[in-house]
Amino acid sequence: MEAMGRAKVVVEDGKVVEVGEPIIEYCPLFKRHRGIDRIDERSIRENIEFRIRDFGMCTPQRDMRMEDFLSFGVSELICMGVEEGVLDAAVLVGDGVGTCVVDEPAMIQGIGGRISGIVSTEPIDELVEAVGSARCLGGEIDQVAGAELAFSLGFERVAVSVALGDDARALRERFGDRVMTFAVHTTGCDRSSAEDFFSYCDVVTGCASLHVRQLAKERALLQVGERVPVYAATEKGKELMEMKLRQLGKSPARGDDEDPPRPLV
């Protein structure tokens, strides 16, 4: 996976076997939730080991259902959308399952709420069984194929998480407004990908992306969160985010970026 600071992390049999160099050194979310002042190899390893102990990430004992972790993360938005009947199901990427289709809010949050950017994963039988083998791609990560699977299962309004601009474009061109797309894990994306996110996604996370944050000043319809902002790129995305704001009793962000990740890349 690409974890804290977008460092490469490899987990095998529930053990962290490789930790690469991060490309950012500070994230306000990890400071707030875990007290981490500097992202380095030691703090990354300790955090991944904590996740393995805490909820069984990358193991057969993984907790597949969870409550909201962030007030305004993508999994929380999708979870609310399904709860409120705005969305029917979500196409997500999870450790031990790969791309999968989920329509249970607690499992949407469980799979997506506390993981990093999964690059590749081998299927874990217990986790695939928990989701349903007919709803998984056998450990493969392919969000376009995942959307096709969701529609073949009879779902009509499908949320899809994407980490690649090409996937965002392909989903919109193939499925139009039948999908609602959410750009995640945008740290380090190039300008072209950032433009694709705002052209083809409904909601875009700022992460530590310099290009996303720059484009958001011109193209975002709504921003929530200053430190790690989430942007609405379409009216549908704006409506979903406004629904979450009402649910939380909060107001849109001022856009001050008071304590952003460092550096932005």
C-alpha positions in Angstrom: 0.0 0.0 0.0 0.9 3.7 -0.2 0.5 4.7 3.4 1.4 7.8 5.5 3.2 10.3 3.4 2.6 8.1 0.4 5.4 5.8 1.6 5.4 2.3 0.1 4.5 -0.3 2.8 4.4 -4.0 2.3 2.5 -6.3 4.8 2.8 -10.1 4.6 1.1 -12.5 7.0 0.1 -9.6 9.3 3.7 -8.3 9.6 5.2 -5.1 8.2 8.1 -6.3 6.0 9.0 -3.1 4.1 8.6 0.6 4.7 9.8 3.1 2.1 10.5 6.8 2.2 7.5 9.2 2.6 7.2 12.2 0.2 5.6 14.4 2.9 6.7 14.8 6.5 3.6 16.2 8.3 -0.1 15.5 8.1 -2.5 17.3 10.4 -4.9 14.3 10.5 -2.2 12.0 11.9 -1.1 14.7 14.3 -4.7 15.1 15.5 -5.6 11.4 15.8 -2.3 9.8 16.6 -0.1 12.6 17.9 2.4 12.1 15.1 4.5 15.3 14.6 6.8 13.9 11.9 6.2 11.2 9.3 9.2 9.0 9.0 10.0 5.3 8.7 9.6 4.7 12.4 6.2 6.5 12.7 4.9 4.8 9.6 5.9 1.3 10.8 4.4 2.0 14.2 1.1 3.3 12.8 0.6 0.3 10.4 1.4 -2.1 13.2 -1.1 -0.3 15.3 -3.8 -0.7 12.6 -3.0 -4.4 12.4 -3.4 -4.8 16.2 -6.4 -2.5 16.4 -8.7 -3.8 13.7 -6.8 -6.6 12.1 -5.8 -4.8 8.8 -4.4 -7.3 6.3 -5.3 -10.3 8.4 -8.2 -12.8 8.5 -9.3 -11.3 11.8 -10.0 -7.9 10.3 -13.0 -6.0 11.6 -15.2 -5.4 8.5 -17.7 -3.1 10.1 -16.9 0.2 11.8 -18.4 3.5 12.9 -17.3 6.8 11.2 -13.7 7.6 11.8 -13.5 11.1 10.3 -16.4 13.5 10.2 -15.9 14.3 6.5 -14.0 11.5 4.8 -15.0 9.9 1.5 -16.2 6.7 3.2 -18.3 8.7 5.6 -19.9 10.6 2.7 -20.6 7.4 0.8 -21.9 5.7 4.0 -24.3 8.5 4.6 -25.4 8.5 0.9 -26.4 4.8 1.2 -28.1 5.3 4.5 -30.2 8.2 3.1 -31.1 6.3 -0.1 -29.1 8.7 -2.4 -26.8 5.8 -3.4 -27.4 2.1 -3.7 -23.9 0.7 -3.3 -20.2 1.5 -3.4 -17.3 0.2 -5.3 -14.3 0.3 -3.0 -10.8 -1.2 -2.6 -10.0 -3.1 0.5 -7.1 -5.0 1.9 -7.7 -8.8 1.5 -10.6 -8.3 -1.0 -9.4 -5.9 -3.7 -12.2 -4.2 -5.6 -15.6 -5.0 -4.1 -19.2 -4.0 -4.2 -20.8 -3.1 -0.8 -24.3 -1.8 0.1 -24.1 -2.1 3.9 -23.2 1.3 5.4 -21.2 -0.1 8.4 -19.2 -2.3 6.0 -18.6 0.7 3.6 -17.1 2.5 6.6 -15.3 -0.6 7.8 -13.6 -1.3 4.5 -12.8 2.3 3.5 -12.5 4.3 6.7 -9.1 3.5 8.1 -7.0 2.2 5.2 -4.3 3.7 3.0 -4.0 3.5 -0.8 -4.0 -0.2 -1.6 -1.8 -0.8 -4.6 -2.1 -4.6 -4.7 -3.5 -7.3 -2.4 -4.0 -11.0 -2.3 -7.5 -12.3 -1.4 -8.0 -13.4 2.2 -10.8 -16.0 2.2 -12.4 -14.9 5.4 -12.7 -11.3 4.2 -13.9 -12.2 0.7 -16.6 -14.4 2.4 -17.6 -11.5 4.6 -18.2 -9.3 1.6 -19.5 -12.1 -0.6 -17.5 -13.8 -3.3 -19.9 -12.7 -6.0 -19.2 -9.1 -5.0 -15.4 -9.2 -5.2 -13.0 -9.3 -8.1 -10.8 -12.0 -6.5 -8.2 -9.6 -5.1 -7.9 -7.7 -8.4 -8.0 -3.9 -8.2 -10.1 -2.5 -11.2 -12.6 0.2 -10.4 -14.2 0.2 -13.9 -14.8 -3.6 -13.7 -16.1 -3.1 -10.2 -18.7 -0.6 -11.5 -19.7 -3.1 -14.2 -20.1 -5.7 -11.5 -22.2 -3.4 -9.4 -24.6 -2.7 -12.2 -24.8 -6.4 -13.1 -25.9 -7.1 -9.5 -28.8 -4.8 -10.0 -27.6 -1.6 -8.3 -28.5 1.6 -10.1 -26.8 4.5 -8.3 -23.3 3.5 -7.6 -20.4 5.3 -5.8 -16.9 4.5 -7.0 -13.6 5.6 -5.3 -10.8 6.3 -7.7 -7.1 7.1 -7.3 -6.3 7.6 -11.0 -7.4 10.3 -13.3 -7.7 7.7 -16.2 -10.2 5.7 -14.1 -12.2 8.8 -13.4 -12.4 9.6 -17.1 -13.2 6.0 -18.1 -16.0 5.7 -15.5 -17.7 8.9 -16.6 -17.4 8.1 -20.3 -18.7 4.6 -19.8 -21.4 5.1 -17.2 -22.3 8.8 -17.2 -24.4 10.0 -14.3 -25.1 6.4 -13.2 -21.9 6.6 -11.2 -20.9 9.1 -8.5 -17.1 9.2 -8.4 -14.9 10.1 -5.5 -11.2 11.0 -6.0 -9.0 9.7 -3.1 -5.3 9.4 -2.3 -4.4 12.4 -4.5 -1.1 13.2 -2.8 1.6 13.5 -5.5 -0.7 13.3 -8.5 0.4 15.3 -11.6 -1.5 18.3 -13.0 -3.2 16.2 -15.7 -4.7 13.8 -13.2 -5.8 16.7 -11.0 -7.6 18.2 -14.0 -9.2 14.8 -14.7 -10.4 14.6 -11.1 -12.2 17.9 -11.4 -13.5 17.1 -14.9 -14.9 13.6 -14.2 -15.4 13.2 -10.4 -18.1 14.5 -8.1 -16.0 14.8 -5.0 -12.2 15.3 -4.8 -10.1 15.0 -1.6 -7.3 17.5 -1.3 -4.8 15.2 0.6 -1.4 16.8 0.3 -1.8 17.5 -3.4 -0.5 20.8 -4.6 -2.2 20.5 -8.0 -5.6 19.6 -6.6 -5.5 22.5 -4.1 -4.5 24.9 -6.8 -7.3 23.8 -9.2 -9.8 23.8 -6.4 -9.5 27.6 -6.1 -11.0 27.9 -9.6 -13.2 24.8 -9.9 -14.5 23.6 -6.5 -18.2 24.4 -5.9 -17.8 23.8 -2.1 -15.0 23.1 0.3 -15.3 21.3 3.6 -12.3 21.1 6.0 -9.3 23.4 6.1 -6.4 21.1 7.0 -7.2 18.3 4.6 -10.0 19.6 2.5 -12.7 17.8 0.5 -14.1 19.5 -2.6 -17.3 19.3 -4.5 -16.6 19.2 -8.2 -20.2 18.8 -9.4 -23.7 19.8 -8.2 -24.3 16.2 -7.2 -21.2 16.3 -5.1 -22.1 19.6 -3.6 -25.6 18.3 -2.7 -24.1 15.2 -0.9 -21.6 17.3 1.0 -24.3 19.8 2.0 -26.4 16.9 3.3 -23.4 15.8 5.5 -23.0 19.4 6.7 -26.6 19.5 7.8 -26.2 16.1 9.5 -23.2 17.3 11.4 -24.6 20.8 12.1 -21.4 22.3 10.5 -20.7 25.1 8.0 -18.6 25.1 4.9 -14.8 25.7 5.3 -13.4 29.2 5.0 -10.6 27.9 2.8 -7.8 29.2 5.0 -5.7 26.1 5.1 -4.6 26.9 8.6 -2.5 23.7 9.2 -1.9 22.0 5.8 0.2 18.9 5.2 3.9 19.7 4.5 5.1 19.8 1.9 2.4 19.9 -0.7 3.4 17.8 -3.7 
